[in-house]
Amino acid sequence: AEWKPSPLPKKNIGTVQQPAKPIVYIMDKKGAEQSVVFAAQLAPPKNWDDDIALDVMNTILGGAFTSRINMNIRENKHWSYGARTALLGARGQRPYFAYAPVQSDKTKETMIEIKKEFEDIMTTRPTTPDELEKVKNNLILQLPGRWETNDAIIGSLAHIVTYNLPDNYYDTYTTNIRTLSCEKITDVAKKVLLPSTLLW
C-alpha cells in the first residue's frame, strides 16, 4: 500500500518511411550449399483496426505450411524445404517479411516468385472462398488450446496490454474472423503489401 508509482519512460516509436524503391543486399558466404532469401517491408502496428484481417491475409500468403508461398516454392518447384512469411508483433510499425532457404541456383527465381505472390494476392489471384474458410477454421478451432494453462491465460492478457488492444479483444475475436470476406482480405493486402519496394 505504501508503494508509489514512478513515471514510465516514454519510448520513441516514430513512423519510418518505406524505401522509395527496392533495395537488394547480398551477403556472400563462400561454399554455402544454399541461399537464404528475405523480402522485408513495414506493416502497421498490432493494434491497427484491420489487424485480424491482416493476420488472415498473412496466413493465406505465407503464414502456414499450406500457404501460397510454400506451396509454390517448396511443393510445386521443389527449390526449398520451406518458405514462409512472418508478421511480428510491435506497438509501432512492425517487420513483415517472407523468407526461404533455397538451392543457390534458384535465388533470383525465388525472389521473382515471392514478389509475384505478393502482387497476385492483391490483383490477379485474390483470396478464394476455400482459402479463407480454411484459415478461419484453423484460427478459431485452435483457440481452446491457447488457454489450457494459467500461464497461457496470463500471456493473452499481457498480449492485450502490451499492444494496447481493446479489453474485449478475445471476446470479439471469433466474430471478427467469421465476418471477414474475400474482398476484405484483398483490400487489406492492397493497403499493406509493397511488392515494388521490398528490402531484399
ROSE-4610 file (N, C-alpha, C; in Angstrom, 1 decimal, always signed):
// ROSE-4610
residu = [A/A/A/E/E/E/W/W/W/K/K/K/P/P/P/S/S/S/P/P/P/L/L/L/P/P/P/K/K/K/K/K/K/N/N/N/I/I/I/G/G/G/T/T/T/V/V/V/Q/Q/Q/Q/Q/Q/P/P/P/A/A/A/K/K/K/P/P/P/I/I/I/V/V/V/Y/Y/Y/I/I/I/M/M/M/D/D/D/K/K/K/K/K/K/G/G/G/A/A/A/E/E/E/Q/Q/Q/S/S/S/V/V/V/V/V/V/F/F/F/A/A/A/A/A/A/Q/Q/Q/L/L/L/A/A/A/P/P/P/P/P/P/K/K/K/N/N/N/W/W/W/D/D/D/D/D/D/D/D/D/I/I/I/A/A/A/L/L/L/D/D/D/V/V/V/M/M/M/N/N/N/T/T/T/I/I/I/L/L/L/G/G/G/G/G/G/A/A/A/F/F/F/T/T/T/S/S/S/R/R/R/I/I/I/N/N/N/M/M/M/N/N/N/I/I/I/R/R/R/E/E/E/N/N/N/K/K/K/H/H/H/W/W/W/S/S/S/Y/Y/Y/G/G/G/A/A/A/R/R/R/T/T/T/A/A/A/L/L/L/L/L/L/G/G/G/A/A/A/R/R/R/G/G/G/Q/Q/Q/R/R/R/P/P/P/Y/Y/Y/F/F/F/A/A/A/Y/Y/Y/A/A/A/P/P/P/V/V/V/Q/Q/Q/S/S/S/D/D/D/K/K/K/T/T/T/K/K/K/E/E/E/T/T/T/M/M/M/I/I/I/E/E/E/I/I/I/K/K/K/K/K/K/E/E/E/F/F/F/E/E/E/D/D/D/I/I/I/M/M/M/T/T/T/T/T/T/R/R/R/P/P/P/T/T/T/T/T/T/P/P/P/D/D/D/E/E/E/L/L/L/E/E/E/K/K/K/V/V/V/K/K/K/N/N/N/N/N/N/L/L/L/I/I/I/L/L/L/Q/Q/Q/L/L/L/P/P/P/G/G/G/R/R/R/W/W/W/E/E/E/T/T/T/N/N/N/D/D/D/A/A/A/I/I/I/I/I/I/G/G/G/S/S/S/L/L/L/A/A/A/H/H/H/I/I/I/V/V/V/T/T/T/Y/Y/Y/N/N/N/L/L/L/P/P/P/D/D/D/N/N/N/Y/Y/Y/Y/Y/Y/D/D/D/T/T/T/Y/Y/Y/T/T/T/T/T/T/N/N/N/I/I/I/R/R/R/T/T/T/L/L/L/S/S/S/C/C/C/E/E/E/K/K/K/I/I/I/T/T/T/D/D/D/V/V/V/A/A/A/K/K/K/K/K/K/V/V/V/L/L/L/L/L/L/P/P/P/S/S/S/T/T/T/L/L/L/L/L/L/W/W/W]
num = [1/1/1/2/2/2/3/3/3/4/4/4/5/5/5/6/6/6/7/7/7/8/8/8/9/9/9/10/10/10/11/11/11/12/12/12/13/13/13/14/14/14/15/15/15/16/16/16/17/17/17/18/18/18/19/19/19/20/20/20/21/21/21/22/22/22/23/23/23/24/24/24/25/25/25/26/26/26/27/27/27/28/28/28/29/29/29/30/30/30/31/31/31/32/32/32/33/33/33/34/34/34/35/35/35/36/36/36/37/37/37/38/38/38/39/39/39/40/40/40/41/41/41/42/42/42/43/43/43/44/44/44/45/45/45/46/46/46/47/47/47/48/48/48/49/49/49/50/50/50/51/51/51/52/52/52/53/53/53/54/54/54/55/55/55/56/56/56/57/57/57/58/58/58/59/59/59/60/60/60/61/61/61/62/62/62/63/63/63/64/64/64/65/65/65/66/66/66/67/67/67/68/68/68/69/69/69/70/70/70/71/71/71/72/72/72/73/73/73/74/74/74/75/75/75/76/76/76/77/77/77/78/78/78/79/79/79/80/80/80/81/81/81/82/82/82/83/83/83/84/84/84/85/85/85/86/86/86/87/87/87/88/88/88/89/89/89/90/90/90/91/91/91/92/92/92/93/93/93/94/94/94/95/95/95/96/96/96/97/97/97/98/98/98/99/99/99/100/100/100/101/101/101/102/102/102/103/103/103/104/104/104/105/105/105/106/106/106/107/107/107/108/108/108/109/109/109/110/110/110/111/111/111/112/112/112/113/113/113/114/114/114/115/115/115/116/116/116/117/117/117/118/118/118/119/119/119/120/120/120/121/121/121/122/122/122/123/123/123/124/124/124/125/125/125/126/126/126/127/127/127/128/128/128/129/129/129/130/130/130/131/131/131/132/132/132/133/133/133/134/134/134/135/135/135/136/136/136/137/137/137/138/138/138/139/139/139/140/140/140/141/141/141/142/142/142/143/143/143/144/144/144/145/145/145/146/146/146/147/147/147/148/148/148/149/149/149/150/150/150/151/151/151/152/152/152/153/153/153/154/154/154/155/155/155/156/156/156/157/157/157/158/158/158/159/159/159/160/160/160/161/161/161/162/162/162/163/163/163/164/164/164/165/165/165/166/166/166/167/167/167/168/168/168/169/169/169/170/170/170/171/171/171/172/172/172/173/173/173/174/174/174/175/175/175/176/176/176/177/177/177/178/178/178/179/179/179/180/180/180/181/181/181/182/182/182/183/183/183/184/184/184/185/185/185/186/186/186/187/187/187/188/188/188/189/189/189/190/190/190/191/191/191/192/192/192/193/193/193/194/194/194/195/195/195/196/196/196/197/197/197/198/198/198/199/199/199/200/200/200]
x = [+0.8/+0.0/+0.9/+2.1/+3.0/+3.7/+3.6/+4.4/+3.8/+4.6/+4.2/+4.7/+3.8/+4.2/+5.3/+6.1/+7.1/+6.7/+7.1/+6.7/+7.4/+6.6/+7.1/+7.9/+9.1/+9.8/+9.0/+9.0/+8.3/+9.3/+8.7/+9.5/+9.3/+10.3/+10.2/+9.8/+8.5/+8.0/+7.6/+8.5/+8.2/+7.8/+7.3/+6.9/+8.2/+8.4/+9.6/+9.0/+9.6/+9.2/+9.7/+8.9/+9.4/+10.3/+11.3/+12.2/+11.3/+11.8/+11.1/+11.2/+12.3/+12.5/+13.1/+13.0/+13.6/+15.1/+15.6/+17.0/+17.4/+18.5/+19.0/+20.4/+20.4/+21.7/+22.1/+23.4/+23.9/+25.0/+24.8/+25.9/+26.4/+27.6/+28.2/+28.9/+28.5/+29.2/+29.8/+31.1/+31.8/+31.4/+31.1/+30.9/+29.5/+28.6/+27.3/+26.5/+25.8/+25.1/+23.7/+23.3/+22.0/+22.0/+21.0/+20.8/+19.7/+19.7/+18.5/+18.0/+16.8/+16.2/+15.2/+15.4/+14.5/+13.9/+12.6/+12.0/+11.2/+11.6/+11.1/+10.4/+9.4/+8.8/+8.2/+7.6/+7.0/+5.5/+4.9/+3.5/+2.9/+1.6/+1.0/+1.2/+1.0/+1.1/+0.1/+0.4/-0.5/-1.9/-2.1/-3.4/-4.1/-3.6/-4.3/-5.7/-6.6/-8.0/-8.3/-7.5/-7.7/-6.6/-6.1/-5.0/-5.5/-6.7/-7.2/-7.3/-7.8/-7.8/-6.4/-5.4/-4.1/-3.5/-3.8/-3.3/-3.8/-5.1/-5.7/-5.0/-4.8/-4.2/-2.8/-2.0/-0.7/-0.7/-1.7/-1.7/-2.0/-2.8/-3.1/-1.8/-1.1/+0.0/+1.2/+1.5/+2.7/+2.9/+1.8/+1.9/+1.7/+1.4/+1.2/+1.8/+1.9/+2.5/+1.8/+0.5/-0.3/-0.5/+0.2/+0.1/+0.7/+0.3/+0.7/+2.2/+2.9/+4.4/+5.0/+4.7/+5.3/+4.8/+3.5/+3.0/+3.8/+4.1/+4.8/+6.2/+7.0/+8.4/+8.8/+8.1/+8.5/+7.8/+6.5/+5.7/+5.7/+5.5/+5.5/+6.8/+7.7/+9.0/+10.2/+10.0/+11.0/+12.3/+12.3/+13.5/+13.9/+13.0/+13.2/+12.5/+13.1/+12.4/+11.2/+11.2/+10.1/+10.2/+9.1/+9.1/+7.9/+8.1/+7.1/+7.1/+6.0/+6.0/+5.8/+6.3/+6.1/+5.7/+4.8/+4.3/+4.5/+5.6/+6.0/+5.1/+5.0/+4.2/+5.1/+4.4/+5.1/+4.0/+4.4/+3.5/+3.5/+4.6/+4.6/+4.7/+5.2/+5.3/+6.1/+5.8/+6.4/+7.0/+8.0/+8.5/+7.6/+7.5/+6.7/+7.7/+7.9/+8.8/+8.5/+9.0/+8.9/+10.4/+10.5/+11.9/+11.8/+12.9/+13.0/+14.5/+14.9/+16.2/+16.0/+16.8/+16.6/+17.9/+17.8/+19.0/+19.6/+20.9/+21.6/+21.3/+21.2/+20.9/+19.5/+18.7/+17.3/+17.0/+18.1/+18.0/+17.2/+17.6/+16.9/+15.5/+15.3/+13.9/+13.0/+13.6/+12.8/+12.4/+13.2/+12.9/+11.7/+11.8/+10.8/+9.4/+9.5/+8.2/+7.6/+8.4/+7.9/+7.3/+7.9/+7.3/+6.0/+6.0/+4.8/+3.6/+3.9/+2.9/+2.3/+3.2/+2.7/+1.8/+2.2/+1.3/+0.0/+0.1/-1.1/-2.2/-1.9/-3.0/-3.7/-3.1/-3.7/-4.5/-4.1/-4.6/-5.2/-4.4/-4.8/-5.3/-4.9/-5.3/-5.7/-6.8/-7.2/-7.6/-7.8/-8.1/-9.4/-9.4/-10.6/-11.4/-12.7/-13.6/-13.0/-12.5/-11.9/-10.7/-9.8/-8.7/-9.1/-10.0/-10.5/-11.2/-12.0/-12.7/-11.7/-10.7/-9.7/-9.0/-8.6/-7.8/-8.8/-10.0/-10.9/-11.1/-11.3/-11.5/-10.2/-9.1/-7.8/-7.6/-7.8/-7.6/-8.6/-9.9/-10.9/-10.8/-10.6/-10.5/-9.3/-8.3/-7.1/-7.2/-8.2/-8.4/-8.4/-9.2/-9.3/-7.9/-7.1/-5.7/-4.8/-5.2/-4.3/-4.5/-5.5/-5.8/-5.9/-5.0/-5.0/-4.4/-3.5/-2.8/-3.0/-2.8/-2.8/-1.8/-0.6/+0.4/-0.1/-0.8/-1.3/-2.4/-3.2/-4.2/-3.6/-2.6/-1.9/-1.2/-0.6/+0.0/-0.9/-2.2/-3.2/-3.5/-3.6/-3.9/-2.7/-1.5/-0.3/-0.3/-0.7/-0.8/-1.7/-2.8/-3.8/-3.1/-2.4/-1.8/-0.6/+0.2/+1.5/+1.2/+0.1/-0.1/-1.3/-1.8/-2.8/-4.1/-4.5/-5.7/-6.9/-8.1/-9.3/-9.4/-10.0/-10.2/-11.0/-11.9/-12.7/-12.2/-10.9/-10.3/-10.6/-10.4/-10.7/-12.2/-13.0/-14.5/-15.0/-14.4/-14.9/-14.1/-13.0/-12.1/-12.7/-13.5/-14.1/-15.1/-15.9/-16.9/-16.1/-15.1/-14.3/-13.7/-13.3/-12.8/-13.9/-15.0/-16.1/-16.7/-16.7/-17.3/-16.4/-15.2/-14.3/-14.7/-14.5/-14.8/-13.6/-13.6/-12.5/-12.2/-13.2/-13.0/-12.2/-12.5/-11.8/-10.3/-10.0/-8.6/-7.9/-8.5/-7.9/-7.6/-8.6/-8.5/-7.3/-7.2/-6.1/-4.7/-4.7/-3.5/-3.0/-4.0/-3.6/-3.2/-3.7/-3.3/-1.9/-1.5/-0.3/+0.9/+0.7/+1.8/+2.4/+3.8/+4.5/+5.5/+5.1/+6.0/+7.0/+6.7/+7.7/+8.8/+8.7/+9.7/+10.2/+10.2/+10.7/+12.2/+12.6/+14.0/+14.5/+15.4/+15.9/+17.2]
y = [-1.2/+0.0/+1.3/+1.1/+2.3/+2.5/+1.6/+1.8/+2.9/+3.8/+4.9/+4.7/+4.9/+4.7/+5.7/+5.3/+6.2/+6.5/+7.6/+7.9/+6.9/+6.4/+5.4/+6.2/+5.7/+6.4/+6.2/+7.3/+7.3/+6.7/+5.7/+5.2/+6.0/+6.2/+7.0/+6.0/+5.9/+5.0/+5.8/+6.3/+7.1/+6.3/+7.0/+6.4/+6.4/+5.2/+5.1/+4.9/+5.6/+5.5/+4.3/+3.6/+2.5/+3.1/+2.4/+2.9/+3.2/+4.1/+4.5/+3.5/+2.7/+1.7/+0.4/-0.7/-1.9/-1.8/-2.4/-2.5/-3.9/-4.3/-5.7/-5.7/-6.4/-6.6/-8.1/-8.3/-9.6/-9.9/-10.9/-11.3/-12.7/-12.6/-13.8/-14.7/-15.9/-16.9/-18.0/-17.9/-18.9/-20.3/-21.1/-22.5/-22.9/-21.9/-22.2/-23.1/-24.0/-25.0/-24.5/-23.4/-22.8/-21.3/-20.7/-19.3/-19.1/-18.1/-17.7/-16.4/-16.4/-15.2/-14.5/-13.3/-12.5/-11.4/-11.1/-10.0/-9.2/-8.0/-7.4/-6.0/-5.7/-4.4/-4.0/-2.8/-2.4/-2.7/-3.0/-3.2/-2.4/-2.1/-1.3/-2.0/-1.2/-1.7/-2.8/-3.6/-4.7/-4.2/-3.0/-2.6/-1.8/-2.0/-1.5/-2.0/-1.2/-1.6/-2.9/-3.1/-4.3/-5.4/-5.4/-6.4/-7.8/-8.1/-9.5/-9.9/-9.0/-9.3/-9.5/-8.6/-8.7/-10.1/-10.5/-11.8/-13.0/-12.9/-13.9/-13.8/-12.6/-12.5/-13.1/-12.8/-13.3/-14.9/-15.4/-16.9/-17.5/-16.8/-17.3/-17.2/-16.1/-15.8/-16.6/-16.7/-17.5/-17.9/-17.7/-17.9/-19.4/-20.3/-21.7/-22.6/-23.9/-24.8/-24.8/-24.8/-24.8/-23.5/-22.5/-21.1/-21.1/-20.0/-19.9/-20.0/-19.2/-19.2/-20.5/-21.2/-22.6/-23.6/-23.5/-24.4/-24.1/-22.9/-22.5/-23.0/-22.5/-22.7/-24.1/-24.6/-25.9/-27.1/-27.0/-28.1/-28.2/-27.1/-27.1/-27.1/-26.2/-26.1/-26.9/-27.3/-28.1/-27.4/-26.1/-25.3/-25.2/-25.5/-25.2/-26.3/-26.4/-27.3/-26.6/-25.2/-24.5/-23.0/-22.3/-20.9/-20.3/-19.2/-18.7/-17.1/-16.6/-15.2/-15.0/-13.9/-13.7/-12.3/-12.1/-10.8/-10.7/-9.9/-9.8/-8.8/-9.0/-8.0/-6.8/-5.7/-4.4/-3.4/-2.4/-1.3/-0.3/-0.2/+0.7/-0.1/+0.5/-0.3/-1.6/-2.6/-3.9/-4.5/-5.4/-6.0/-7.1/-7.1/-8.1/-8.7/-10.0/-10.5/-11.9/-12.2/-13.5/-14.0/-15.3/-15.9/-17.3/-17.7/-19.0/-19.4/-20.5/-21.1/-21.9/-21.6/-22.3/-22.7/-23.7/-24.1/-22.8/-22.7/-21.5/-21.0/-22.0/-21.7/-21.2/-21.1/-20.7/-19.4/-18.7/-17.5/-16.4/-16.0/-15.0/-15.4/-16.7/-17.1/-17.1/-17.4/-17.3/-15.9/-15.0/-13.6/-13.2/-13.6/-13.3/-13.9/-15.1/-15.8/-15.2/-14.8/-14.1/-12.8/-12.0/-10.7/-11.0/-12.0/-12.3/-12.7/-13.5/-13.9/-12.7/-11.7/-10.5/-9.8/-9.7/-8.9/-9.7/-11.0/-11.8/-11.7/-11.7/-11.8/-10.4/-9.4/-8.1/-7.9/-8.6/-8.3/-9.5/-10.2/-11.3/-12.6/-12.8/-14.1/-13.8/-13.1/-12.7/-14.0/-13.8/-14.9/-15.6/-16.9/-17.6/-18.0/-18.3/-18.7/-19.9/-20.9/-22.0/-21.7/-20.9/-20.5/-19.7/-18.8/-18.0/-18.9/-19.8/-20.7/-21.6/-22.1/-23.0/-22.2/-21.0/-20.2/-19.8/-19.4/-19.0/-20.2/-21.4/-22.6/-22.9/-22.7/-23.0/-22.0/-20.8/-19.8/-19.9/-20.2/-20.3/-21.6/-22.7/-24.0/-24.2/-23.4/-23.6/-22.8/-21.9/-21.1/-21.8/-22.9/-23.6/-24.0/-24.5/-24.9/-23.8/-22.6/-21.5/-21.1/-21.6/-21.2/-22.4/-23.4/-24.6/-24.4/-23.4/-23.2/-21.8/-21.6/-20.3/-19.3/-19.9/-19.1/-18.6/-19.5/-19.1/-18.0/-18.1/-17.1/-15.7/-15.8/-14.5/-14.0/-14.9/-14.4/-13.7/-14.2/-13.5/-12.1/-12.0/-10.7/-9.8/-10.3/-9.5/-9.0/-9.9/-9.5/-8.3/-8.3/-7.2/-5.9/-6.0/-4.8/-4.3/-5.3/-4.9/-4.1/-4.6/-4.0/-3.0/-2.7/-1.7/-2.1/-3.3/-3.9/-3.6/-3.6/-3.4/-4.6/-4.2/-5.2/-6.4/-6.2/-7.3/-8.0/-7.8/-8.3/-9.8/-10.6/-12.1/-12.4/-11.5/-11.7/-11.6/-10.7/-10.4/-11.1/-11.8/-12.3/-13.2/-14.2/-15.2/-14.5/-13.6/-12.9/-12.1/-11.4/-10.6/-11.5/-12.7/-13.6/-14.1/-14.6/-15.2/-14.2/-12.9/-12.0/-11.5/-11.9/-11.5/-12.0/-11.2/-11.6/-11.6/-12.3/-12.3/-10.9/-10.1/-8.7/-7.9/-8.2/-7.5/-7.9/-9.2/-9.6/-9.0/-8.8/-8.2/-6.7/-6.1/-4.6/-4.4/-5.3/-5.2/-5.5/-6.5/-6.7/-5.5/-4.8/-3.6/-2.5/-2.4/-1.4/-1.6/-2.9/-3.2/-3.6/-4.5/-5.1/-4.1/-4.2/-3.2/-4.0/-4.8/-5.7/-4.9/-3.7/-2.9/-2.2/-2.2/-1.5/-2.4/-3.7/-4.6/-4.5/-4.7/-4.7/-6.2/-6.5/-7.9/-8.2]
z = [+0.0/+0.0/+0.0/+0.5/+0.6/-0.8/-1.7/-3.0/-3.7/-4.3/-5.1/-6.6/-7.5/-8.9/-9.4/-10.2/-10.8/-12.2/-12.8/-14.2/-15.1/-16.1/-17.0/-18.1/-18.5/-19.6/-20.9/-21.7/-23.0/-24.0/-24.8/-25.9/-27.2/-27.9/-29.2/-30.3/-30.5/-31.6/-32.7/-33.5/-34.6/-35.9/-36.8/-38.1/-39.0/-39.6/-40.5/-41.9/-42.9/-44.3/-44.9/-45.7/-46.5/-47.6/-48.0/-49.1/-50.4/-51.2/-52.4/-53.5/-53.4/-54.4/-53.8/-54.4/-53.8/-53.6/-52.5/-52.2/-52.0/-52.6/-52.5/-51.8/-50.7/-50.0/-50.3/-50.7/-51.0/-50.0/-49.2/-48.2/-48.7/-49.3/-49.9/-48.9/-48.8/-47.9/-48.8/-48.9/-49.8/-49.4/-50.4/-50.2/-49.6/-49.4/-48.9/-49.8/-49.3/-50.1/-50.5/-49.9/-50.3/-50.0/-50.5/-50.2/-49.3/-48.5/-47.7/-48.1/-48.7/-49.3/-48.3/-48.0/-47.2/-48.0/-47.9/-48.5/-47.4/-47.1/-45.9/-46.2/-45.4/-45.5/-44.2/-44.1/-42.9/-42.9/-41.8/-41.7/-40.5/-40.5/-39.4/-38.0/-37.0/-35.6/-35.3/-34.3/-33.9/-33.6/-33.1/-32.7/-33.9/-35.1/-36.3/-36.4/-36.9/-36.9/-37.7/-38.8/-39.6/-39.4/-38.1/-37.8/-38.0/-37.6/-37.7/-39.2/-40.0/-41.5/-42.0/-41.5/-41.9/-41.5/-40.4/-39.9/-40.8/-41.1/-42.0/-43.4/-43.9/-45.2/-45.2/-44.1/-44.0/-43.9/-43.3/-43.2/-44.6/-45.4/-46.7/-47.6/-47.5/-48.3/-47.9/-46.6/-46.3/-44.8/-44.0/-42.6/-42.1/-43.1/-42.7/-43.7/-43.4/-44.4/-45.7/-45.7/-46.9/-47.6/-47.1/-47.7/-49.1/-49.8/-51.2/-51.5/-50.7/-51.0/-50.8/-49.7/-49.5/-50.6/-50.9/-52.0/-53.3/-53.6/-54.8/-54.8/-53.8/-53.8/-53.4/-52.4/-51.9/-52.7/-52.7/-53.2/-54.7/-55.4/-56.8/-57.5/-57.0/-57.7/-57.0/-55.8/-55.1/-54.9/-54.7/-54.6/-53.1/-52.2/-50.8/-49.9/-48.7/-47.7/-47.1/-47.2/-46.6/-46.8/-47.2/-47.4/-46.7/-46.0/-45.2/-45.2/-44.6/-44.2/-42.7/-42.2/-40.7/-40.5/-39.6/-39.2/-37.7/-37.3/-35.9/-35.2/-33.9/-33.1/-32.7/-32.6/-32.2/-31.9/-31.0/-30.7/-31.8/-32.5/-33.7/-34.9/-36.0/-37.3/-37.0/-37.7/-37.4/-38.7/-38.5/-39.7/-40.2/-41.5/-42.2/-43.3/-43.3/-44.3/-44.7/-45.9/-46.5/-46.4/-46.2/-46.2/-46.7/-47.3/-47.9/-48.1/-47.4/-47.7/-49.0/-50.0/-51.3/-51.9/-52.9/-53.6/-54.3/-54.2/-54.6/-56.1/-56.9/-58.3/-58.6/-57.6/-57.7/-56.9/-56.5/-55.7/-56.4/-57.6/-58.4/-58.7/-59.0/-59.4/-58.1/-57.0/-55.7/-55.5/-55.6/-55.4/-56.4/-57.6/-58.6/-58.1/-57.7/-57.2/-56.0/-55.0/-53.8/-54.2/-55.0/-55.4/-56.2/-57.0/-57.8/-56.8/-55.8/-54.8/-54.1/-53.7/-53.1/-54.0/-55.3/-56.3/-56.5/-56.7/-57.1/-56.1/-54.8/-53.8/-53.8/-54.3/-54.4/-55.7/-56.8/-58.1/-58.8/-59.5/-60.5/-59.8/-58.6/-57.9/-56.5/-56.3/-54.9/-54.1/-52.8/-51.9/-52.4/-52.4/-52.7/-51.5/-51.7/-50.5/-49.8/-50.5/-49.9/-49.0/-49.5/-48.7/-47.5/-47.6/-46.5/-45.4/-45.9/-44.9/-44.2/-44.9/-44.2/-43.1/-43.4/-42.4/-41.3/-41.6/-40.5/-39.5/-40.0/-39.2/-38.4/-39.0/-38.3/-37.1/-37.4/-36.3/-35.2/-35.5/-34.5/-33.7/-34.4/-33.7/-32.8/-33.0/-32.2/-30.9/-30.8/-29.6/-28.3/-28.1/-26.8/-26.3/-27.3/-26.9/-26.5/-26.8/-26.4/-25.0/-24.3/-22.9/-22.0/-22.2/-21.4/-20.1/-19.9/-18.6/-18.1/-16.8/-16.3/-16.9/-17.2/-17.9/-19.3/-20.0/-21.3/-21.2/-20.2/-20.0/-19.6/-18.7/-18.4/-19.6/-20.5/-21.7/-22.6/-22.7/-23.5/-23.0/-21.6/-21.0/-21.2/-21.1/-21.4/-22.8/-23.7/-25.2/-25.4/-24.7/-24.8/-24.3/-23.1/-22.5/-23.3/-23.7/-24.5/-25.7/-26.5/-27.8/-27.8/-26.5/-26.4/-27.2/-27.0/-27.7/-26.9/-27.4/-26.6/-25.6/-24.4/-23.4/-23.8/-24.8/-25.2/-26.5/-26.7/-28.0/-28.2/-27.2/-27.4/-27.3/-26.7/-26.7/-28.1/-28.9/-30.2/-31.3/-31.0/-31.9/-32.9/-32.4/-33.3/-34.3/-33.8/-34.7/-35.7/-35.3/-36.3/-37.4/-37.0/-38.1/-39.0/-38.3/-39.1/-40.1/-39.8/-40.7/-41.8/-41.9/-42.9/-44.3/-45.3/-46.7/-47.5/-48.7/-49.6/-50.0/-50.2/-50.6/-49.6/-48.3/-47.2/-47.2/-47.5/-47.5/-48.6/-49.8/-50.9/-50.6/-49.9/-49.6/-48.6/-47.6/-46.6/-47.3/-48.2/-49.0/-49.7/-50.4/-51.1/-50.2/-49.0/-48.1/-47.5/-47.4/-46.6/-47.5/-48.5/-49.2/-50.2/-50.2/-51.0/-51.9/-52.8/-53.6/-54.4/-54.8/-55.6/-54.8/-53.5/-52.7/-51.6/-51.8/-50.8/-50.6/-49.3/-49.0/-49.0/-49.9/-50.1/-49.4]
